[in-house]
Amino acid sequence: MQDWLIDDDRLSRGRKSVLPGEGFFYPDSLESQKAEREARETLEDAEVVVIADPDADGLACTALVRVAHGEGELLPAGPHEIEEALAWVAEYADPTATLYICDLCPDSESDIKDLSAAVSQVESVSWYDHHQWDDDLATQVEAAGVGLTVGASEEVCTADVALAELDHEFDEQFRELAAVTRDHDLWIREDERSDDIADYAYWADPEEYIETVLDHGVDLPDEVEAFLADQRVEKEALIEKAIERAELREVGPWTVGVTYGRCSQNEVAEALREQGADAAVIVKPAGSASIRGTEGFERCHEVAAQVNGGGHPKAAGCKPDIYDDMLDYAHHWTTQGAVAKQAIVDAFRRLDADDE
């Protein structure tokens, strides 16, 4: 396949909106080899390591660890990469290392099957989170020798947890970082700076983001604001495409807004809420989906749990297990996520049926 076929820069926004980014088309085996090589380089000789989701919350935790310890190497890992990250720690980490795991929640026992080996490899392990945990998995994590602290998911973000648990007296700059991160992560949206840090965490290299908030806190410098302004031109266009495709469905007692596209899900969900949706489902071209709630629907994590996911009462994510080969993905793109949409809507229906 020629490179130009997956070059984002040559696609119109309409086509870009319905197709995944170019990274999707690289085989997992090549990505895994590259990721393991980078993980080994990160872990070897590092005295403090942070496994964190590389969003604004996870990166804020990494920044706080660096302030508390004077160092802290980031090993980025998404929610479905916990098992892989722990295996690499068990294989490559320095025996004297201190390990933090932040803003990640295991979905099943397989995610933590290498946890004991990782704990045995390093000096100590602390796990900070604020998602909805399964009680049995929490018990297994603690039994492995991990110091687990899970904050109330409707009240704090993981940066709040790290701020409280780390043995350090943080300056106001970092307390403010946690507060503004919470404003975004819990979808409170009372501080306009929270959109800035969320977008910057998404578009910037993780190390660039961490260094910026260490130097400037949440008051981002002019050059970053200019960068965000440029990026938002396309962001707004992709949001508008997803809103245009949306439809409202009556599912039991709830009005559910359902749409598809490569876009920023929070803004799309807010637009659907304004149209009367109790919950929003945004299916992405790569196969995953975001589920967002409102005051009228606070069970997003229950819906996501039925379709290979999890999260919070008002914000969750999933990836329905419906893709067996590339033809399934081709169908996904050409039908704008029809099968995934139906799988998630059916999960809402089962939730309603269980209530009866």
C-alpha positions as CSV (number, residue, x, y, z in Angstrom):
1,M,0.0,0.0,0.0
2,Q,1.4,3.4,-1.0
3,D,1.9,6.0,1.8
4,W,-0.3,8.6,0.1
5,L,-3.4,6.5,0.6
6,I,-3.3,7.0,4.3
7,D,-1.8,10.6,4.3
8,D,-4.1,12.7,6.4
9,D,-2.9,15.9,4.9
10,R,-4.3,15.1,1.4
11,L,-7.8,14.1,2.7
12,S,-10.7,16.5,2.6
13,R,-12.3,17.0,6.0
14,G,-15.3,15.1,4.9
15,R,-13.3,12.0,4.2
16,K,-11.0,12.5,7.1
17,S,-14.0,12.6,9.4
18,V,-15.1,9.0,8.4
19,L,-11.7,7.4,8.3
20,P,-9.2,6.6,11.1
21,G,-5.9,8.3,11.4
22,E,-2.9,6.9,9.5
23,G,-1.5,5.1,12.6
24,F,-4.5,2.7,12.5
25,F,-3.1,1.2,9.3
26,Y,0.2,0.2,10.8
27,P,0.3,-3.5,11.9
28,D,0.1,-4.0,15.6
29,S,3.2,-6.2,15.5
30,L,5.3,-3.3,14.2
31,E,3.7,-0.9,16.7
32,S,4.3,-3.4,19.5
33,Q,8.0,-3.9,18.6
34,K,8.5,-0.1,18.6
35,A,6.5,0.3,21.8
36,E,8.6,-2.4,23.6
37,R,11.8,-0.9,22.4
38,E,10.8,2.5,23.7
39,A,9.5,0.9,27.0
40,R,12.9,-0.8,27.5
41,E,14.7,2.4,27.0
42,T,12.4,4.2,29.4
43,L,12.6,1.5,32.2
44,E,16.3,0.6,32.2
45,D,18.1,2.6,35.0
46,A,15.0,4.7,35.8
47,E,14.6,5.2,39.5
48,V,11.0,6.5,39.3
49,V,8.5,5.3,36.6
50,V,4.9,6.4,36.0
51,I,2.6,4.2,33.9
52,A,-0.2,6.6,33.0
53,D,-2.9,7.2,30.5
54,P,-1.4,10.0,28.3
55,D,-4.4,12.3,28.6
56,A,-4.5,15.5,30.6
57,D,-5.3,13.6,33.8
58,G,-2.6,11.0,33.5
59,L,0.0,13.5,32.3
60,A,-0.8,15.8,35.3
61,C,-0.2,12.8,37.6
62,T,3.2,12.3,35.9
63,A,4.1,16.0,36.4
64,L,3.1,15.8,40.1
65,V,5.3,12.7,40.6
66,R,8.2,14.6,39.0
67,V,7.7,17.5,41.3
68,A,7.5,15.1,44.4
69,H,10.6,13.0,43.4
70,G,12.6,15.3,41.2
71,E,12.3,12.8,38.4
72,G,9.8,10.3,36.9
73,E,10.0,8.5,33.5
74,L,6.6,8.2,31.7
75,L,5.6,4.9,30.3
76,P,2.3,5.8,28.4
77,A,-0.4,3.2,28.4
78,G,-4.0,3.4,27.4
79,P,-6.8,1.5,29.2
80,H,-6.3,-1.6,27.0
81,E,-2.5,-1.6,27.4
82,I,-2.2,-2.2,31.1
83,E,-1.2,-5.8,30.7
84,E,1.5,-5.0,28.2
85,A,2.9,-2.2,30.4
86,L,3.1,-4.4,33.5
87,A,4.8,-7.2,31.5
88,W,7.5,-4.7,30.4
89,V,8.0,-3.5,34.0
90,A,8.5,-7.1,35.1
91,E,11.0,-7.6,32.3
92,Y,13.0,-4.4,32.1
93,A,12.5,-2.2,35.3
94,D,15.4,-1.5,37.6
95,P,15.0,-3.4,40.9
96,T,15.4,-0.2,42.9
97,A,12.7,1.6,41.0
98,T,9.6,3.2,42.5
99,L,6.6,2.6,40.3
100,Y,3.4,4.6,40.0
101,I,0.3,3.6,38.0
102,C,-2.0,6.5,37.3
103,D,-5.4,7.0,35.8
104,L,-5.9,3.4,34.7
105,C,-8.4,0.8,35.7
106,P,-8.2,-2.9,34.9
107,D,-11.3,-4.3,33.2
108,S,-10.4,-8.0,33.8
109,E,-8.0,-10.3,35.5
110,S,-6.0,-10.6,32.3
111,D,-5.0,-6.9,32.6
112,I,-3.2,-7.6,35.9
113,K,-1.9,-11.1,35.3
114,D,1.7,-9.8,35.3
115,L,1.2,-7.4,38.3
116,S,2.8,-9.7,40.9
117,A,5.8,-10.1,38.7
118,A,6.1,-6.4,38.3
119,V,5.7,-5.8,42.0
120,S,8.5,-8.4,42.6
121,Q,10.7,-6.6,40.2
122,V,10.6,-3.1,41.7
123,E,11.0,-1.5,45.1
124,S,7.4,-0.3,45.5
125,V,4.2,0.2,43.6
126,S,1.5,2.8,44.1
127,W,-1.7,2.8,42.0
128,Y,-3.8,6.0,41.9
129,D,-7.1,6.2,40.0
130,H,-10.7,7.5,40.1
131,H,-12.6,5.1,37.8
132,Q,-15.2,2.6,38.8
133,W,-13.3,-0.4,40.1
134,D,-14.5,-4.0,40.4
135,D,-14.2,-5.0,44.0
136,D,-12.6,-8.4,43.3
137,L,-9.9,-6.8,41.0
138,A,-9.2,-4.1,43.6
139,T,-8.7,-6.9,46.2
140,Q,-6.3,-8.7,43.9
141,V,-4.3,-5.6,43.2
142,E,-3.9,-4.9,46.9
143,A,-3.1,-8.5,47.6
144,A,-0.2,-8.3,45.2
145,G,1.4,-5.7,47.4
146,V,0.3,-2.5,45.7
147,G,-0.7,0.6,47.6
148,L,-4.1,1.3,45.8
149,T,-6.0,4.6,46.2
150,V,-9.1,5.1,44.2
151,G,-10.9,8.4,44.5
152,A,-14.6,9.0,44.1
153,S,-15.1,9.1,40.4
154,E,-17.9,11.8,40.6
155,E,-15.8,14.1,42.8
156,V,-12.1,13.9,41.9
157,C,-9.8,13.2,39.0
158,T,-6.6,11.1,39.4
159,A,-4.5,14.2,39.6
160,D,-6.5,15.1,42.8
161,V,-5.6,11.6,44.2
162,A,-1.9,12.0,43.4
163,L,-1.9,15.5,44.9
164,A,-3.3,14.1,48.1
165,E,-1.2,10.9,48.3
166,L,2.2,12.0,47.2
167,D,4.5,12.9,50.2
168,H,5.2,16.5,49.1
169,E,3.9,20.0,49.9
170,F,2.8,21.2,46.4
171,D,2.7,24.8,45.4
172,E,-0.5,26.5,44.4
173,Q,0.5,26.1,40.7
174,F,0.1,22.3,41.0
175,R,-3.1,22.4,43.2
176,E,-4.5,24.6,40.4
177,L,-3.3,22.1,37.8
178,A,-5.3,19.3,39.6
179,A,-8.4,21.5,39.9
180,V,-8.5,22.5,36.2
181,T,-7.7,18.9,35.2
182,R,-10.7,17.8,37.3
183,D,-12.9,20.5,35.6
184,H,-12.2,18.8,32.2
185,D,-12.0,15.2,33.3
186,L,-15.3,15.2,35.2
187,W,-16.9,17.3,32.5
188,I,-17.7,20.2,34.8
189,R,-16.5,22.8,32.3
190,E,-16.6,25.8,34.6
191,D,-13.0,26.9,33.9
192,E,-12.3,27.8,30.3
193,R,-8.7,26.7,30.7
194,S,-9.7,23.1,31.1
195,D,-10.5,22.9,27.3
196,D,-7.0,24.3,26.6
197,I,-5.2,21.7,28.7
198,A,-7.3,18.8,27.3
199,D,-6.7,19.8,23.7
200,Y,-3.0,20.5,24.4
201,A,-2.6,17.0,26.0
202,Y,-4.3,15.5,23.0
203,W,-2.3,17.3,20.3
204,A,1.2,17.7,21.9
205,D,3.8,15.1,22.6
206,P,3.4,13.9,26.2
207,E,6.8,15.1,27.2
208,E,6.1,18.5,25.7
209,Y,2.9,18.7,27.7
210,I,4.5,17.7,31.0
211,E,7.4,20.1,30.6
212,T,5.0,23.0,29.8
213,V,2.7,22.5,32.8
214,L,5.7,22.1,35.0
215,D,7.0,25.5,33.8
216,H,3.7,27.4,33.4
217,G,1.0,25.5,35.1
218,V,-2.4,25.8,33.4
219,D,-1.8,29.3,32.2
220,L,-0.3,28.2,28.9
221,P,2.3,30.4,27.1
222,D,1.4,32.4,24.0
223,E,3.1,30.1,21.6
224,V,1.0,27.2,22.9
225,E,-2.2,29.3,22.6
226,A,-1.3,30.0,19.0
227,F,-0.7,26.3,18.3
228,L,-4.1,25.5,19.8
229,A,-5.8,28.1,17.7
230,D,-4.4,26.6,14.5
231,Q,-5.4,23.1,15.5
232,R,-8.9,24.1,16.5
233,V,-9.8,25.3,13.0
234,E,-9.8,21.6,11.9
235,K,-11.1,20.4,15.2
236,E,-14.3,22.5,14.9
237,A,-14.8,21.4,11.4
238,L,-14.7,17.7,12.4
239,I,-17.0,18.4,15.4
240,E,-19.5,20.0,13.0
241,K,-19.4,17.0,10.7
242,A,-20.2,14.6,13.6
243,I,-23.1,16.9,14.8
244,E,-24.5,17.0,11.3
245,R,-24.6,13.1,11.2
246,A,-26.2,12.7,14.6
247,E,-29.7,11.3,15.3
248,L,-31.7,11.2,18.5
249,R,-33.1,7.8,19.4
250,E,-35.7,7.0,22.0
251,V,-34.4,4.0,24.0
252,G,-36.6,3.1,26.9
253,P,-36.9,6.2,29.1
254,W,-33.9,7.9,27.6
255,T,-33.2,10.0,24.5
256,V,-29.8,8.9,23.2
257,G,-27.9,11.0,20.6
258,V,-25.9,8.7,18.3
259,T,-23.3,9.8,15.8
260,Y,-20.1,8.8,14.1
261,G,-16.8,10.5,13.2
262,R,-13.2,11.3,14.0
263,C,-13.9,14.2,16.4
264,S,-13.6,15.6,19.9
265,Q,-16.3,13.7,21.7
266,N,-17.0,16.1,24.6
267,E,-18.0,19.0,22.4
268,V,-20.2,16.7,20.2
269,A,-21.8,15.3,23.3
270,E,-22.5,18.8,24.6
271,A,-24.2,19.7,21.4
272,L,-26.4,16.6,21.5
273,R,-27.3,17.4,25.1
274,E,-28.4,20.8,24.0
275,Q,-30.6,19.1,21.4
276,G,-32.3,17.1,24.2
277,A,-30.2,14.0,24.5
278,D,-29.9,12.3,28.0
279,A,-26.8,10.4,26.7
280,A,-24.6,10.6,23.7
281,V,-22.8,7.9,21.8
282,I,-19.9,8.9,19.5
283,V,-18.6,6.0,17.4
284,K,-15.1,6.5,16.1
285,P,-13.7,5.3,12.7
286,A,-11.0,3.2,14.6
287,G,-13.9,1.1,16.1
288,S,-14.0,2.5,19.6
289,A,-16.8,4.7,21.0
290,S,-17.3,7.3,23.7
291,I,-20.4,7.4,25.8
292,R,-21.3,10.6,27.6
293,G,-24.1,11.2,30.1
294,T,-26.0,14.1,31.7
295,E,-27.8,14.7,35.0
296,G,-30.6,12.6,33.4
297,F,-28.3,9.6,32.7
298,E,-25.5,8.6,35.0
299,R,-24.9,5.0,34.0
300,C,-22.4,5.3,31.1
301,H,-20.0,2.8,32.7
302,E,-22.8,0.2,32.9
303,V,-23.5,0.6,29.2
304,A,-19.8,0.4,28.3
305,A,-19.3,-2.7,30.5
306,Q,-21.6,-4.6,28.2
307,V,-19.6,-3.8,25.1
308,N,-16.0,-4.3,26.1
309,G,-15.4,-1.1,28.0
310,G,-15.8,0.9,31.2
311,G,-15.4,4.3,32.8
312,H,-17.4,6.7,34.9
313,P,-21.2,7.3,35.4
314,K,-21.2,10.3,33.1
315,A,-18.2,9.4,30.8
316,A,-17.1,6.0,29.5
317,G,-15.5,4.3,26.6
318,C,-15.7,1.0,24.8
319,K,-14.8,-0.9,21.7
320,P,-17.5,-3.5,20.7
321,D,-16.1,-6.9,19.8
322,I,-17.5,-6.9,16.3
323,Y,-14.5,-6.6,14.0
324,D,-13.2,-10.0,12.7
325,D,-11.3,-8.8,9.6
326,M,-10.7,-5.7,7.4
327,L,-14.0,-6.2,5.6
328,D,-15.8,-5.6,8.9
329,Y,-13.8,-2.3,9.2
330,A,-14.6,-1.4,5.6
331,H,-18.3,-1.9,6.4
332,H,-17.8,0.2,9.5
333,W,-16.4,3.1,7.5
334,T,-18.9,3.0,4.6
335,T,-21.9,2.6,6.9
336,Q,-20.6,5.2,9.4
337,G,-20.4,2.7,12.3
338,A,-23.9,1.2,11.9
339,V,-23.1,-2.1,13.6
340,A,-21.2,-0.5,16.5
341,K,-24.0,2.0,17.0
342,Q,-26.6,-0.8,17.2
343,A,-24.5,-2.8,19.6
344,I,-24.3,0.1,22.0
345,V,-27.9,1.1,21.6
346,D,-28.8,-2.5,22.4
347,A,-26.7,-2.2,25.6
348,F,-28.9,0.8,26.6
349,R,-32.0,-1.4,25.9
350,R,-30.7,-4.2,28.1
351,L,-30.0,-1.7,30.9
352,D,-33.7,-0.6,30.6
353,A,-34.9,-4.2,30.6
354,D,-32.9,-5.0,33.7
355,D,-34.7,-2.2,35.5
356,E,-38.1,-3.5,34.8
